[in-house]
Each structure stands twice: as C-alpha cells, then as structure tokens.
C-alpha cells in the first residue's frame, strides 16, 4: 500500500464523522505530515472538535484536549514539578501538552502568558520545566480553535504565535443535504465512538519522513520566494510573510504532493495552499480596512500577478 492509499484511508475514516469537509480533512493531514499545526477559526457547533478527535482515532494517536479559560496557568498546560517528601525529591507531573494530537480549544480565551506556554512545544516539540528540557512524544500535532464572532473577554493571538501555525482554515456550515446526513447519522449513536484506527503511528511517522523526500524544483522555490516578497511590498500590507512562512508553504506543498500521490511539487500545489499559509501571516494597514480590502483579496491579487513557472513538472 503506497502513501496515497494510506492517506486516503484516513480521509475516508474522518468522513464517517465529518460530512462534506474533505478539503478540511486533507488540509489537516497536510499540516500533520509537515510537522506543522493548524489554527481552526469558525463559529461553534460546526464540528471542529469532532474533526480533531476523528483524526486522532484514525491514526491511533494519544489525544488530549485543553479547554483554554482566563484562569488557566502555563503549568496547567505543560505540567509541574511536585515535591515528594518521601524521597525528598521533585517529580515531574506532565500536563496535557505531552500527547500526540492536542486540541487547544478556544485558545484566545486565555491570557498571553498561558498562550506563550505553547510556543516552545509547537516550535521545538519540547517543554522546559525548572531548567530541564523534555521532548514531547512523536508525532506531535496541535489544532487550536478560536471563535471569530465573540471578542469580549478574549486575547488576540500575537503575530509571533500566529506564525507558529502552518495553516489557518475555516470549516464553514454544511449544505442542507450534508446537514440532513449529519442528523441521520447522529440519530442512533455518535459516529465518533465507532471509529477505529486505519493506520498506525509508526506508519504516520514514515509518511512524515517521506514528505522530506518530495522534490521541490528550484523554479518552484523561486516562485514561493516571489510570492512571499510580493506580500512585503504591497501598499496595503503592514507586515508581510516572513521566511518562516516561505518554509511553511514549501513544506505544506510537499505534503500535499504526497497526499495526491506525486513525488514532486507543482505550481498548482503552491497556489492552492498559499491562502491557507499566508492568510494569518499578513497584517494589513488601517487604510485597507477603510477601503474594504481583505487579506484574501491581497493574496488573490498577488497570486494573479506573480509569474508562474511554466515548465513541465514530472518526476525524475
């Protein structure tokens, strides 16, 4: 069974729970294969939590959920050292961050100090307690959610933390037909409870290694750099895409190519993923708000005017 077939099994398994959101399932897998993380922004009740649980069950991963609240402390996330009077030593009690797939629910409802406790984990896959650094089990994948409607009592994520997320995606509402199917499946039992793993964690780790072997032609890398550079030069943009964003787009494109059964990246891969990689990394000037210009429009405009490599991309 090749990589595409294995990943197809995971997507089909997720679709037993999440109806009509195949593209969202694919993007989530792309982020996980790229050792990246996802910021999922949407209104309550559209299946964000179910998506993460279904993904975790499909790959047999250790799933942890952290409900972010205003009184949550960093130690509630990463863990704490507790003194044991019997042996007169401190023992580390790991927090929920020490898992494979982490749901950071409503991440913008907690303080910046607690939000920052995720930075090292998301970037280095490790946590530091009392000067001792401990590695988080592999694979490690964070999907954070936030509600775009309610702003009262929230703490907007700073640019440095937004930059740690590989992709920002939105689920959206289902169609009437899809919502009818959701009701039919939920009438008897919760579909999530019937899910079983279709690939192992060992297989997932091998797939992550395969992503690194996907060929990225020099013209494709140049194309990615041109796109990122254009975001820094746009008149409406206050803060453009950083080199980390360029790397994120390249890695995501490699994972997407593997998902589609190819061993090379095409310009179409880059164009499709650019809006998900760049969207949360572009900060607009106040003039853009006055003129009704959105980040999506900026990204589409940059994609339209940037020269696309036209050579034929085939595996060697």
Backbone as a ProteinNet text record, in pm:
[ID]
protein_1_A
[PRIMARY]
XXXXXXXXXXXXXXXXXXXXXXXXXXXXXXXXXXXXXXXXXXXXXXXXXXXXXXXXXXXXXXXXXXXXXXXXXXXXXXXXXXXXXXXXXXXXXXXXXXXXXXXXXXXXXXXXXXXXXXXXXXXXXXXXXXXXXXXXXXXXXXXXXXXXXXXXXXXXXXXXXXXXXXXXXXXXXXXXXXXXXXXXXXXXXXXXXXXXXXXXXXXXXXXXXXXXXXXXXXXXXXXXXXXXXXXXXXXXXXXXXXXXXXXXXXXXXXXXXXXXXXXXXXXXXXXXXXXXXXXXXXXXXXXXXXXXXXXXXXXXXXXXXXXXXXXXXXXX
[TERTIARY]
85	0	88.6	69.5	152.1	98.8	171.6	136.7	-1.9	-34.1	-164.9	-277.7	-262.8	-367.5	-383.7	-272.9	-281.4	-353.4	-316.9	-378.2	-523.9	-556.6	-696.3	-782.4	-726.2	-798.1	-827.1	-730.5	-750.2	-860.5	-857.4	-958.9	-1097.7	-1108.4	-1237.8	-1289	-1199.2	-1239.2	-1292.7	-1224.8	-1270.2	-1406.8	-1430.9	-1557.9	-1676.2	-1648.9	-1758.4	-1820	-1741.9	-1786.6	-1813.5	-1722	-1732.5	-1782.6	-1903.2	-1968	-1935.4	-1893.1	-1877.2	-1760.5	-1661.2	-1546.7	-1416.5	-1415.7	-1296.7	-1174.8	-1195	-1082.1	-1022.6	-1107.7	-1058.2	-980.2	-1030.5	-958.9	-823.1	-817.9	-691.4	-592.6	-639.7	-550.3	-497.5	-580.3	-535.9	-425.6	-442.5	-341.1	-213.7	-228.5	-111.3	-28.9	-95.7	-24.7	45.4	-22.6	36.1	155.7	145.3	257.5	377.6	351.3	458.1	517.2	479.8	521.9	471.9	360.8	303.8	180.1	116.3	-2.4	-108.1	-232.1	-345	-419.5	-453.7	-545.4	-678.4	-779.1	-911.4	-1006	-1045.8	-1129.6	-1269.4	-1368.2	-1506.1	-1601.1	-1728.4	-1831.6	-1850.9	-1908.2	-1930.2	-2028.7	-2008.4	-2106.1	-2090.5	-1980.2	-1964	-1874	-1828.1	-1754.1	-1604.7	-1556.7	-1411.6	-1353.2	-1417.2	-1367.3	-1377.7	-1487.4	-1506	-1398.1	-1357.9	-1254.1	-1123.7	-1083.6	-956.9	-965.4	-1077.1	-1093.7	-1092.5	-1158.7	-1162.3	-1023.2	-946.8	-810.2	-724.5	-736.8	-658.1	-692.9	-822.4	-863.5	-818.6	-817.7	-782.9	-638.3	-550.8	-408.3	-363.1	-458.6	-425.4	-339.8	-363.7	-279.8	-336.8	-248.8	-288.6	-347.2	-477	-547.2	-565	-532.6	-551.7	-627.3	-719.2	-796.8	-770.2	-736.9	-713.8	-817.6	-903.2	-1002	-939.4	-911.7	-845.6	-948.1	-919.8	-1005.4	-918.7	-978.9	-899.2	-811.4	-851.9	-774.8	-677	-661.4	-568	-424.3	-339.7	-199	-107.8	13.8	107.8	134.2	140.7	164.9	49.5	-71.5	-186.2	-171.9	-87	-67.4	54.3	168.5	292.4	326.2	266.7	294.7	367.8	394.3	453.9	536.8	641.1	722.4	665.4	639.3	578.2	677.1	691.9	785.8	725.4	802.1	760.6	840.6	776.7	851.3	910.4	860.9	912.4	1056.4	1082.1	1219.2	1290.6	1221	1277.4	1325.8	1249.8	1283.4	1159	1184.7	1075.7	1050.9	923.9	885.8	797.6	826.9	752.5	619.4	512.9	381.1	343.4	345.6	324.6	183.8	175.2	46.6	-9.3	-124.7	-189.2	-115.7	-16.9	58.5	142.8	168.4	251.9	167	123.7	44.8	79.9	10.6	37.3	-43.9	-174.3	-262.6	-335.6	-315.3	-365.8	-470.8	-585.7	-686.9	-677.8	-633.6	-627.4	-755.9	-858.4	-992	-1006.9	-1054	-1074.3	-947.5	-841	-709.1	-702.7	-786.3	-781.3	-858	-908	-978.1	-885.7	-760.9	-667.6	-568	-494.7	-403	-283.4	-217.7	-97.8	11.1	22.2	123.4	99.1	-27	-58.6	-48.1	-89.5	-73.3	72.8	160.7	303.4	361.3	291.2	341.1	339	265.7	260.4	374	440.2	535.2	649.4	714.4	826	778.8	663.1	611.7	584.1	523.3	487.1	607.9	709.5	827.1	931.3	956.1	1065	1018.3	885.5	829.8	892.2	909.3	965.5	909.7	923.4	885.1	999.3	1012.3	1118.2	1056.2	1088.1	1038.5	1157.4	1167.1	1276.5	1412.6	1427.5	1555.2	1583.6	1492.2	1511.2	1419.4	1477.5	1400.6	1363.3	1234.5	1184	1115.8	1142.4	1084.2	940	855.4	717.2	713	632	625.2	590.3	648.5	620.2	518.3	434.5	417.6	349.2	366.5	306.6	236.4	108.1	26.4	-73.8	-75.5	-168.5	-270.3	-397.7	-502.3	-571.9	-556	-615.3	-740.8	-842.8	-966.3	-988.8	-1056.1	-1099.6	-1228	-1312	-1440.2	-1420.6	-1449.2	-1426.3	-1534.7	-1639.7	-1753.6	-1742.5	-1714.8	-1710.9	-1571.7	-1561.4	-1432.5	-1424.3	-1538.3	-1538.6	-1474.1	-1377.1	-1309.5	-1208	-1160.7	-1060.8	-929.4	-823.7	-690.5	-639.8	-642.6	-599.2	-458	-435.5	-304.4	-204	-87	16	73.4	137.3	192	291.9	372	473.5	409.3	294.4	227.3	149.6	88.7	19.4	115.2	238.9	339.7	377.4	348.5	379.7	281.3	165.9	68	98.3	107.8	135.3	19.4	-103.1	-222.1	-328.7	-406.7	-528.4	-643.4	-740.3	-850.8	-984.9	-1089.7	-1225.7	-1310.9	-1399.5	-1481.5	-1605.5	-1673	-1795.3	-1913.4	-2032.6	-2154.3	-2171.4	-2236.4	-2265.9	-2381.8	-2393.9	-2510.4	-2631.7	-2754.4	-2873.4	-2869.7	-2823.2	-2815.3	-2715.6	-2600.3	-2499	-2549.7	-2622.2	-2674.5	-2780.1	-2859.7	-2955.9	-2883.8	-2771.8	-2694.2	-2634.6	-2593.4	-2542.8	-2650.6	-2772.8	-2883.9	-2912.7	-2910.7	-2939.1	-2837.9	-2711.3	-2606.3	-2608.4	-2647.8	-2644.8	-2770.3	-2871	-2998	-2984.7	-2906.6	-2894.1	-2778	-2659.9	-2540.1	-2441.1	-2343.5	-2239.6	-2140.6	-2126.9	-2035.8	-1891.6	-1849.7	-1710.5	-1673.9	-1772.9	-1745.1	-1716.5	-1756.2	-1737.6	-1608.4	-1537.7	-1414.4	-1302.4	-1225	-1104.3	-988.7	-867.8	-750.4	-738.3	-696.5	-677.3	-529.9	-447	-301.7	-242.5	-121	-55.6	29.3	71.2	160	293.1	339.5	463.9	452.2	337.6	315.3	309.9	247.7	239.6	378.4	464	599.8	677.8	655.3	721.5	671.1	542.1	485.9	544.7	565.1	628.6	770.2	840.7	975.6	971.9	869	856.9	834.1	766.7	740	870.6	973	1101.8	1166.2	1128.7	1189.6	1117.6	1004.5	931.6	1015	1033.1	1121.7	1057.2	1133	1089.5	1189	1147.6	1235.1	1277.9	1392.3	1442.9	1346	1279.7	1183.1	1063.7	1025.4	915.8	958.4	1082.3	1131	1137.9	1181.3	1186.4	1046.4	949.4	810.4	757.7	788.5	745.5	807.2	935.9	1003.6	941.3	908.5	846.6	711.3	632.6	502.5	518.6	611.7	634.4	685.5	773.2	828.6	719.8	626.8	518	431	415	333.5	400.2	532.5	603.7	605.1	570.8	578.2	441.8	335.7	202.2	173	110.7	85.8	-8.9	-95.9	-193.6	-140.1	-22	30.4	126.9	99.3	187	298.8	263	360.6	338	438.8	426.7	470.6	476.2	510.9	660.4	696.9	837.2	897.7	1029.9	1091.1	1033.3	989.2	924.8	798.6	729	610.6	645.1	756.7	801.7	834.1	902.7	934.7	806.6	710.2	582.8	511.4	511.5	444.8	514	646.5	719.2	689.1	693.9	668.7	525.4	431.4	291.5	271.1	337.9	326.3	383.9	492.9	549.3	450.5	388.5	292.3	169.9	125.6	8.5	39.3	161.1	201	199.5	250.1	247.5	104.2	17.2	-124.1	-188.9	-144.1	-200.2	-125.3	-29.6	38.4	152.1	210	322.3	449.3	565.1	692.2	756.5	676.9	726.5	615.9	655.8	562.5	536.5	411.7	375.3	333.1	331.9	283.3	139.2	57.3	-81.6	-87.8	3.6	8.4	34.2	130.5	167.3	51.4	-12.4	-122	-240	-272	-384.5	-359.6	-237.3	-207.1	-170.9	-136.8	-87	-185.8	-314.5	-411.3	-423.8	-399.6	-407.6	-279.9	-167	-38.8	-15.6	-54.7	-25.3	-131.2	-254.7	-366.2	-346.8	-297	-280.8	-145	-61.7	71	77.5	-25.2	-28.1	-107.3	-43.5	-108.4	-132.4	-258.7	-294.7	-285.4	-260.1	-263.2	-408.1	-425.2	-560.3	-630.3	-552.2	-611.8	-687.7	-639	-705.6	-845.2	-857.8	-988	-1084	-1033.6	-1117.4	-1164.1	-1076.9	-1109.9	-1180	-1203.3	-1272	-1188.7	-1056.4	-966	-939.4	-950.2	-927.2	-795	-750.3	-629	-648.7	-768.3	-796.7	-779.6	-827.2	-814	-667.9	-592.6	-449.6	-379.6	-408.6	-344.6	-381	-509	-552.6	-485.3	-471.4	-408.6	-261.2	-193.9	-52.5	-35.2	-122.7	-116.2	-139.7	-229.3	-263.4	-150.4	-75.6	25.6	166.9	187.9	321.5	341.3	454.3	484.5	486.7	415.8	406.5	502.7	584.6	672.8	589.4	634	554.4	619.5	736.8	798.4	718.4	735.4	659.9	724	640.4	694	658.8	759.2	741	848.5	820	918.2	1036.1	1151.4	1271.7	1297.6
-119.8	0	124.8	211.8	332	442.7	555.8	666.6	721.5	738.6	794.2	705.9	576.1	482.9	487.6	495.2	503.4	630.8	742	869.4	876.1	809.7	802.9	729.7	627.3	553.8	644.1	728.7	821.1	921.2	977	1075.3	1012.8	892.9	824.7	795.2	765.2	737.8	864.3	977.2	1104.5	1141.9	1110.7	1146	1066.4	962.3	892.4	978.2	1076.9	1166.4	1306.8	1358	1494.2	1486.6	1533.6	1520.7	1641.3	1614.5	1719.8	1814.6	1774	1860.6	1790	1727.5	1653.1	1744	1865.9	1957.6	1994.5	2008.5	2040.6	1923	1802.1	1682.5	1672.7	1701.1	1695.9	1799	1920.4	2025.2	1991.3	1931.9	1892	1787.1	1692.5	1588.3	1647.9	1744.1	1812.1	1876.5	1945.7	2010.1	1907.8	1798.2	1695.8	1629.8	1602.5	1542.4	1635.9	1767.4	1867.7	1904.2	1833.1	1866.8	2007.2	2047.3	2178.8	2169.7	2283.8	2292.1	2376.9	2364.7	2429	2519.8	2638.9	2728.4	2719.1	2666.3	2644	2749.9	2841.5	2953.1	2938.5	2925.3	2916.4	2924.7	2939.2	2952.5	2819	2819.1	2693.5	2601.8	2472	2375.4	2323.7	2357	2310.3	2186.7	2133.6	2007.7	2018.9	2129.5	2146.3	2039.4	2019.1	1919.8	1779.1	1749.4	1617.5	1588	1691	1673.3	1627	1692.5	1657.4	1518.3	1487.7	1354.5	1245.6	1271.9	1172.7	1150.1	1256.9	1244.6	1162.5	1191.2	1118.2	970	938.8	798.6	726.9	796.7	734.2	689.3	756.7	721.1	656.9	627.9	562.9	647.4	779	871.5	897.5	938.9	981	1121.8	1134.9	1261.5	1331.2	1461.5	1541.9	1669.9	1709.5	1831.6	1929.3	2053.6	2158.4	2267.5	2289.2	2396.6	2524.1	2619	2741.5	2837.1	2881.2	2973.7	3085.8	3197.8	3310	3275.7	3176.1	3143.7	3028.4	2981.4	2872.6	2922	2842.1	2876.8	2797	2847.3	2770.5	2630.5	2617.3	2485.6	2389.6	2442.8	2357.5	2297.9	2358.1	2312.2	2220.2	2266.8	2190.9	2095.5	2116	2028.6	2102.4	2031.5	2094.2	1993	2041.2	1955.6	1959.6	1843.6	1833.2	1767.7	1827.3	1774.8	1654.7	1546.7	1425.7	1414.5	1432.3	1429	1291.7	1186.2	1052.9	1035.5	1078.1	1065.3	1199.7	1307.3	1441.6	1489.1	1455.9	1497.8	1550.7	1630.9	1681.1	1582.5	1558.1	1468.7	1544.9	1528.1	1599.8	1530.4	1606.9	1557.6	1623.6	1548.2	1608.6	1665.4	1774.3	1833.9	1774.5	1819.2	1762	1788.6	1878.9	1904.7	1783.8	1693.4	1576	1465.8	1488.6	1390.8	1398.6	1321.3	1320.9	1427	1425.9	1522.1	1602	1733.6	1821.6	1915.6	1920.1	2019.1	2134.2	2249.5	2370.9	2448.9	2419.4	2471.4	2615.2	2702.7	2844.9	2906.6	2895.6	2937	3086	3166.2	3311.1	3354.2	3259.1	3295.1	3295.8	3257.1	3256.4	3370.5	3397.6	3511.8	3489.4	3597.9	3583.1	3498.4	3505.5	3426.5	3277.3	3235.8	3094.5	3056.9	3146.6	3120	3094.5	3170	3156.8	3022.8	2953.4	2822.9	2720.8	2751.3	2661.4	2685.2	2801.4	2839.2	2739.1	2703.9	2609.7	2473.6	2430.1	2299.1	2293.5	2399.8	2399.9	2414.1	2482.9	2506.4	2396.7	2352.4	2259.1	2119.4	2100.6	1972.8	1931.3	2031.1	2005.1	2106.1	2075.7	2169.3	2177.9	2293.1	2313.4	2343.2	2259.7	2274.6	2281.3	2389.3	2404.9	2385.9	2437.8	2431.7	2300.4	2205.3	2074.8	2065.5	2034.8	2024.2	1879.3	1857.3	1723.4	1721	1616.9	1603.4	1552.8	1604.6	1559.8	1438.2	1336.5	1217	1251.5	1177.2	1196.1	1092.8	1129.6	1260.8	1358.8	1488	1592.2	1692.1	1712.7	1797.3	1874.2	2006.1	2091.5	2150.5	2136.8	2207.5	2299.1	2429.4	2528.3	2585.7	2610.3	2668.6	2805.4	2890.2	3017.1	3061.4	3131.8	3179.8	3319.3	3339.8	3470.9	3573.2	3530.6	3619.3	3688.9	3611.7	3666.9	3719.9	3850	3911.5	3955.8	3964.5	4009.6	3903.9	3946.6	3853.2	3764.8	3805.4	3726.1	3802.9	3729.6	3786.8	3749	3842.1	3810	3752.4	3653.1	3590.4	3687	3702.9	3791.7	3731.7	3818.7	3774.7	3660	3665	3560.3	3423.7	3421.4	3292.7	3250.6	3344.4	3311.1	3247.7	3297.8	3248.9	3104	3053.8	2914.4	2816.7	2866	2778.3	2766.8	2644.9	2623.7	2672.9	2638.2	2672.5	2734.8	2822.8	2871.7	2838.2	2761.6	2716.3	2741.6	2743.5	2761.1	2647.5	2592.8	2479.3	2524	2625.6	2669.9	2579.2	2627.9	2549.4	2442.3	2330.3	2228.9	2272.9	2208.5	2231.3	2165.2	2203.3	2137.4	1985.4	1934.6	1789.9	1728	1793.5	1741.8	1746.5	1852	1863.6	1757	1721.3	1612.2	1481.1	1459.6	1338	1336.1	1452.3	1462.6	1420.1	1466.8	1430.8	1281.4	1224.6	1081.9	997.3	1035.7	956.5	974	1093	1120.9	1073	1028	990.9	868.9	770.2	645.6	649.9	690.8	691.8	793.4	829.7	923	848.9	889	817.3	813.2	913.6	919.4	799.5	745.8	634.4	504.8	497.2	374.8	375.2	487.9	495.2	411.9	349.5	278.2	326.5	299.1	344.3	266.4	336	271.8	267.5	350.5	338	353.2	307.8	315.8	441.8	473	587.3	565.5	441.2	411.4	441.5	407.9	438.9	589.7	661.4	807.1	869.4	821.4	873.9	848.4	733.5	703.5	796.4	827.7	920.3	1059.8	1101.4	1230.6	1233.4	1121.5	1114.8	1121.6	1062.1	1064.3	1205.5	1289.6	1426.4	1498.7	1476.7	1543.8	1505.1	1389.6	1340.4	1389.8	1459.5	1511.6	1621.2	1610.6	1701.4	1838.5	1943.6	2081.2	2144.6	2163.7	2221.1	2362.7	2402.4	2536.6	2645.7	2623.7	2723.1	2734.8	2624.3	2626.7	2703.5	2678.8	2752.4	2901.5	2935.5	3075.7	3136.7	3058.8	3103.5	3133.4	3046.9	3066.9	3194.7	3214.2	3335.4	3460.3	3454.9	3570	3604.1	3501.4	3524.7	3590.5	3539	3596.8	3740.4	3765.1	3900.4	3999.1	3955.3	4043.3	4087.5	4000.5	4039.1	4150.7	4157.2	4260.3	4394.3	4393.7	4515.8	4576.1	4508	4559.4	4683.5	4781.2	4909.1	4894.7	4795.9	4778.1	4693	4635.3	4540.5	4609.8	4594.3	4648.4	4549.2	4419.3	4314.7	4199.2	4169.5	4063.8	3928.4	3832.8	3695.2	3684.4	3621.7	3605.3	3483.7	3467.5	3346	3217.5	3224.3	3106.4	3069.9	3174.2	3149.6	3085.4	3126.7	3065.5	2917.4	2888.5	2748.9	2669.4	2730.7	2663	2628.4	2721.2	2695.6	2583.7	2580.8	2474.4	2338.1	2330	2202.4	2155.5	2248.9	2212.6	2162.2	2223.3	2180.5	2040.7	2009.9	1875.1	1771.8	1803.9	1711.8	1694.6	1802.3	1795.3	1710.3	1723.2	1640.7	1492.8	1459.7	1320.9	1271.8	1357	1322.6	1290.1	1358.6	1337.9	1230.7	1164.5	1053	1091.4	1211	1255.7	1265.8	1259.1	1276.2	1409.2	1504.2	1636.8	1739.1	1863.2	1973.3	2047.2	2089.2	2167.8	2309	2402.8	2537.5	2537.5	2444.1	2435.1	2404.7	2320.8	2291.1	2419	2496.8	2620.2	2719.5	2734.4	2829.7	2792.3	2664.3	2619.9	2645.1	2620.5	2628.4	2768.3	2857.3	2989.9	3065	3059.7	3135.8	3081.8	2952.7	2894	2918.4	2931.4	2954.5	3103.1	3187.2	3330.2	3409.2	3362.9	3443	3501.5	3420.6	3466.9	3531.6	3534.7	3595.4	3736.3	3777.7	3910.5	4005.8	4114.6	4216.8	4340.4	4384.2	4494.7	4629.6	4733.6	4870.3	4913.5	5019	5068.7	5114.1	5160.4	5203.3	5089.8	4967.9	4853.3	4834.1	4853.1	4840.1	4947.4	5068.8	5178.9	5154	5094	5069.5	4935.1	4861.7	4733.5	4623.2	4633.2	4532.8	4424.1	4298.2	4185.5	4115.2	4034.1	3955.3	3859.6	3802.9	3710.7	3779.5	3903.5	3977.2	4008.9	4042.8	4069.6	3944.6	3829.3	3704.7	3669	3681.2	3650.1	3742.5	3869	3965	3931.3	3892.2	3856.4	3730.7	3632.6	3509.6	3538.7	3634.1	3664.7	3735.8	3818.6	3899.5	3841.3	3738.2	3678.5	3574.7	3583.3	3491.8	3347.2	3260.6	3118.5	3038.5	2949.4	2864.6	2781.7	2772.8	2704.1	2576.3	2540.3	2418.4	2298.1	2186.5	2067.2	2001.5	1979.2	1921.9	1773.2	1690.9	1546.5	1485.9	1368.5	1300.7	1253	1254.9	1209	1061.9
0	0	0	-100.8	-109	-20	-18.6	71.4	41.5	-86.3	-122.5	-72.6	-85.1	-40.4	111	182.7	329.1	373	311.3	348.8	305.9	196.4	151.7	255	315.8	420.2	540	575.4	687.8	655.2	535.1	495.3	493.8	436.9	433.5	573.7	663.7	802	868.5	845.4	902.7	846	718	654.9	710	787.6	854.8	965.5	1010.4	1118.6	1066.2	986.1	932.9	788.8	766.9	636.7	548.7	424.9	325.9	347.6	425.7	452.7	416.9	301.1	259.2	248	197.9	182.8	317.9	419.5	554	611	588	634.5	566.2	436.4	363.5	416.4	441.6	491.1	630.1	713.5	847.6	837.5	746.9	727.8	669.6	578.5	521.9	632.9	724.8	835	923	954.1	1040	973.2	842.8	770.9	765.3	769.5	759.4	894.5	1001.1	1136.9	1174.5	1116.8	1145.5	1231	1250.7	1335.6	1266.1	1311.6	1244.8	1341.1	1293.1	1363.2	1291.8	1361.3	1303.5	1358.4	1271.1	1314.5	1255.4	1342.6	1295.6	1414.6	1382.3	1485.1	1556.8	1677.1	1750	1677.9	1696.5	1650.1	1509.1	1441.1	1303	1292.9	1406.4	1405.1	1422.7	1479.7	1495	1587.3	1701.6	1797.2	1740	1671.9	1611.7	1508.4	1434.3	1333.2	1396.8	1504.1	1569.9	1631.9	1696.6	1757.2	1651.1	1538.4	1430.9	1373.4	1358.9	1308.2	1403.7	1532.7	1633	1633.5	1627.4	1628.4	1501.7	1390.4	1262.7	1256.7	1331.8	1329.9	1461	1548.8	1676.3	1767.4	1766.7	1842.9	1981.8	2070.6	2205.9	2196.1	2223.3	2206.2	2340.7	2344.1	2464.8	2427	2513.3	2490.4	2603.9	2568.6	2667	2644.2	2743.4	2733.8	2789.4	2703	2745.8	2806	2927.6	3001.3	3057.2	3100.6	3151.5	3272	3351.5	3472.3	3451.5	3328.7	3301.8	3316.6	3379.3	3400.7	3308.7	3281.8	3198.4	3252.2	3384.4	3444.1	3418.8	3396.4	3363.3	3224.1	3143	3005.6	2994.4	3045	3023.4	3137	3255.2	3368.7	3480.6	3588.8	3706.4	3783.1	3850.8	3938.1	4079	4134.1	4267.1	4362.5	4479.8	4579.6	4651.1	4657.7	4728	4857	4972.7	5099.8	5133.5	5069.3	5099.1	5052.7	4931.3	4881.3	4874.2	4919.9	4926.3	4789.1	4685.6	4550.2	4479	4372.7	4290	4175.3	4148.7	4040	3941.7	3814	3710.7	3682.4	3690.7	3653.2	3520.8	3411.3	3278.8	3262.5	3188.5	3155.6	3027.6	2985.4	2866.6	2736.1	2737.4	2615.6	2576.7	2672.8	2646	2583.8	2461.6	2387.5	2240.4	2158.2	2013.7	1940.4	1961.3	1896.1	2002.9	2000.8	2105.6	2047.1	2111.8	2077.4	2176.3	2129.8	2212.5	2186.7	2266.6	2239.9	2289	2198.8	2228.5	2287.2	2211.2	2257.7	2290.8	2226	2250	2374.7	2453.1	2577.3	2698.4	2679.7	2791.5	2777.4	2882.7	2885	2794	2750.2	2667.3	2733.3	2865.3	2935.7	2915.7	2926	2906.3	2760	2671.2	2528.5	2493.4	2555.1	2524	2568.2	2659.1	2702.6	2589.8	2483	2367.9	2268.3	2277.5	2173.5	2159	2270.7	2263	2214.3	2264.7	2224.9	2075.7	2021	1879.8	1788.8	1834.8	1750.6	1765.7	1889	1915.7	1953.9	1972.1	2018.4	2151.2	2239	2371.2	2470.6	2599.7	2705.2	2805.3	2870.2	2968.2	3103.8	3202.2	3338.9	3433.2	3509.5	3607.2	3540.8	3421.4	3351	3281.7	3290.5	3226.9	3105.1	2989.6	2866.1	2839.6	2812	2784.7	2648.5	2572	2438.8	2448.6	2361.4	2352.5	2260.2	2293.5	2208.6	2063.5	1970.1	1828.2	1782.6	1686.5	1624	1719	1692.5	1775.7	1686.4	1712	1625.8	1711.8	1695.5	1769.7	1672.5	1707.6	1635.5	1735.4	1715.6	1804.7	1740.4	1821	1769	1831.3	1756.7	1813.1	1742.4	1818.7	1768.9	1710.6	1581.1	1520.2	1552.3	1620.3	1646.3	1781.2	1885.8	2021.2	2052.9	2075	2106.9	2252.5	2319	2458.2	2546.7	2626.8	2716.1	2646.6	2528.7	2457.4	2446.6	2415.8	2399.7	2260.3	2166	2028.7	2027.2	1943.1	1934.9	1873.4	1934.9	1877.5	1750.1	1670.2	1542.1	1557.2	1664.3	1684.4	1703.2	1768.1	1788.5	1664.1	1595.5	1471.1	1370.8	1371.2	1277.7	1304.3	1424.1	1457.2	1393	1348.8	1285.6	1136.5	1088.4	946.8	861.3	900.7	823.8	913	854.6	917.9	825.2	877.6	793.9	862.6	782.1	832	777.8	861.8	821.4	743.9	793.3	727.5	758.3	727	751	643.9	677.8	575.8	487.3	373.1	287.9	352.5	310.2	367.1	354.6	239	220.3	316.7	335.2	428.3	571.5	606.2	742.7	769.9	668.2	682.8	711.7	642.8	664.8	805.9	854.4	991.6	1090.8	1071	1160.1	1153.7	1033.9	1018.7	1094	1083.9	1149.3	1300.6	1346.6	1490.7	1562.4	1487.1	1549.8	1640.4	1596.2	1671.2	1769.4	1721.4	1806.9	1751.5	1834.9	1791.5	1702.6	1575.4	1483.5	1532.4	1609.2	1654.4	1740.8	1813.7	1903.5	1828.2	1702.3	1625.3	1544	1545.3	1465.5	1526.2	1439.4	1481.4	1394.5	1436.6	1361	1230.4	1126.3	994.8	956.2	1021.8	1009.7	1149	1166.5	1296.3	1307	1428.6	1448.3	1377.3	1373.6	1304.1	1155.2	1096.6	955.4	933.1	1026.7	1015.1	1019.8	1108.5	1117.5	988.2	926.4	799.1	689	691.6	593.1	611.2	736.7	761.8	706	715.9	659.5	506.7	446.3	300.5	247.2	326.7	283.8	253.1	333.9	313.7	181.1	126.6	3.2	-121.4	-104.5	-220.2	-286.1	-417.1	-489.1	-507.4	-477.9	-499.4	-595.9	-718.7	-820.9	-781.5	-830.8	-799	-845.5	-958.3	-1007	-911.8	-847.6	-750.6	-626.1	-580.3	-463.2	-493.7	-614.5	-654.8	-659.4	-704.4	-709.7	-569.5	-474.4	-335.6	-278.1	-305.2	-257.7	-319	-447.2	-513.9	-450.2	-420.8	-357.9	-221.5	-141.8	-9.2	-20.3	-114.9	-133.1	-173.5	-256.4	-300	-181.9	-81.9	34.3	114.1	107.5	183.8	111.4	-16.4	-95.8	-126.4	-90.5	-119.9	-35.5	-95.9	-27.4	89.9	86.7	193.9	310	292.5	391.2	486	615.8	719.9	753.3	761.1	791.5	695.4	614	515.3	568.3	479.1	514.5	540.9	650.8	689.5	618.5	626.4	571.4	630.9	755.8	814.6	736.1	688.5	607.2	474.1	414.6	289.1	309	418.8	450.7	472.4	541.5	568.4	438.5	342.9	215.5	137.9	142.5	73.8	136.5	270.2	337.5	317.1	324.3	302.1	159.8	64.2	-75.1	-94	-25	-31.3	22.5	136.9	197	108.1	45.7	-42.1	-165.3	-216.5	-330.6	-292.4	-174.2	-127.5	-114.4	-62.1	-46.4	-180.7	-285.1	-418.7	-498.1	-434.6	-499.2	-590.6	-570.5	-652.5	-569.6	-638	-567.5	-604.2	-652.2	-688.2	-666.3	-643.1	-618.4	-748.6	-770	-887.5	-845.3	-939.6	-906.9	-854.9	-903.6	-856.9	-707.5	-660	-515.8	-437	-482	-413.6	-415.9	-531.4	-543.4	-454.3	-447.9	-366.2	-217.8	-172.5	-29.4	17.5	-74.5	-36.2	53.8	22.6	101.6	244.2	263	396.7	476.8	406.7	473.6	498	402.8	410.6	488	488.7	539.1	677.1	771.4	909.7	934.1	830.7	845.3	788	718.6	657.6	747	789.7	870.1	784.4	778.1	690.5	761.2	683	734.3	756.8	833.2	860.4	732.5	634.2	507.3	438.7	455.8	393.2	451	581.9	646.1	597.4	581.8	534.1	390.2	309.9	169.7	147.2	255.7	243.5	180.9	194.2	136.6	241.2	201.6	291.9	258.6	352.6	330.6	213.8	202.9	92.9	-41.9	-52	-177	-208.4	-104.6	-123.5	-176.6	-114.5	-156.1	-299.5	-335	-471	-572.2	-535.9	-626	-647.8	-540.7	-551.5	-635.8	-615.4	-695	-842.9	-870.3	-1009.1	-1082.9	-1012.1	-1081.6	-1074.7	-994.1	-983.4	-1092.8	-1159.6	-1269.7	-1221	-1293.6	-1258.8	-1345.3	-1285.6	-1366.6	-1463.9	-1588.1	-1689.5	-1741.5	-1690.3	-1737.5	-1690.5	-1753.3	-1718.5	-1596.9	-1492.6	-1369.8	-1365.3	-1380.7	-1378	-1290.4	-1237.5	-1154.9	-1237.2	-1176.4	-1248.4	-1217.8
[MASK]
++++++++++++++++++++++++++++++++++++++++++++++++++++++++++++++++++++++++++++++++++++++++++++++++++++++++++++++++++++++++++++++++++++++++++++++++++++++++++++++++++++++++++++++++++++++++++++++++++++++++++++++++++++++++++++++++++++++++++++++++++++++++++++++++++++++++++++++++++++++++++++++++++++++++++++++++++++++++++++

